[in-house]
Amino acid sequence: MGIKININGKYYDKKDAKISVFDHGLLYGDGVFEGIRSYSRLVFKLKEHVDRLYESAKSIMLEIPMSKQQMAKAVISTLKANKLKDAYIRLVVTRGEGDLGLDPRKCKGNATVIIIADKIALYPEQHPEQLCKKGLEIITVPTIRNLPEALNPQIKSLNYLNNILAKIEAVNCGFQEAIMLDSLGYVAECTGDNIFIVKRGELYTPPQCMGTLRGITRDTILDIARKKRLGAHEHVLTRHEVYISDEVFLTGTAAEVIPVVKVDGRKIGDGKPGKTTLMLMKEYKKLTKKEGVRY
Ligand SMILES: *Cc1c(COP(=O)(O)O)cnc(C)c1O
């Protein structure tokens, strides 16, 4: 049996889960989204994800036609309907059906709310365990992250072309993941993940003020590090600092914590996942097993 997709509160089979070609989410990428994970019937950081969804929506003046509590309940219902123990949940809210013009008022406040719950799949080219053992090789790409004055990276919007262009550049060069810089040339983040370096046992990650989305996994790692009494800093990073770091890793809801062993041809540390990274991977896993909203 296939998965059941929730569109505006109704369930559809995958092949019937469709929206209008006039939906501004399709025509203009006018909408917001979240990616959430559940582990053994525990939804990890559900409140944080729902809060961020509503913040993204507020920023683009998109009214979500339900309360945060109703949204959280709808996520749980969709997980139950799909009988999934471990899942990746994609929450999408679009401006809804309008006409061919840009004007969001033509969508008459009929936002489309889509909840897809499915099994997790990431970097399908590589087995996840393999990836965590060997680590990723990544490169810096020419496309810079959106400027906050243009389209603020804090908005997790459906307009994802900025990141897709970077992904294309990485793939064209034979890499799965890329570092994107901000408009000043500092390291911002990867195409859908945040970046950390470890230097002399302390963690550094770019601050959220420029081209960096404040990831929920990023914040969780900062919390874990502080509890472990490691220094953890939000600090601007140049590529040079990445190259000479002892360890590099990426964080994101789907990816969790992924070690990086080579950046722009420079081997990081001894070219193997570092011990701080491995410790954080383990601690993060532990947290996902005990924290979350049960269903
Ligand atoms: C979602 C996302 C992340 C990771 O955020 P999490 O909350 O940890 O999943 C990082 N960068 C971009 C561009 C994203 O869209």
The ligand as a Gaussian input file, in Angstrom:
#p B3LYP/6-31G(d) Opt

LIG

0 1
 C       16.230000      23.494000       6.267000
 C       17.550000      24.039000       5.929000
 C       18.678000      23.832000       6.751000
 C       18.687000      22.912000       7.946000
 O       17.797000      23.264000       8.916000
 P       17.250000      22.204000       9.981000
 O       16.281000      22.984000      10.774000
 O       18.406000      21.745000      10.790000
 O       16.644000      21.084000       9.209000
 C       19.857000      24.484000       6.410000
 N       19.929000      25.266000       5.323000
 C       18.898000      25.459000       4.498000
 C       19.056000      26.319000       3.313000
 C       17.666000      24.860000       4.777000
 O       16.637000      25.044000       3.950000

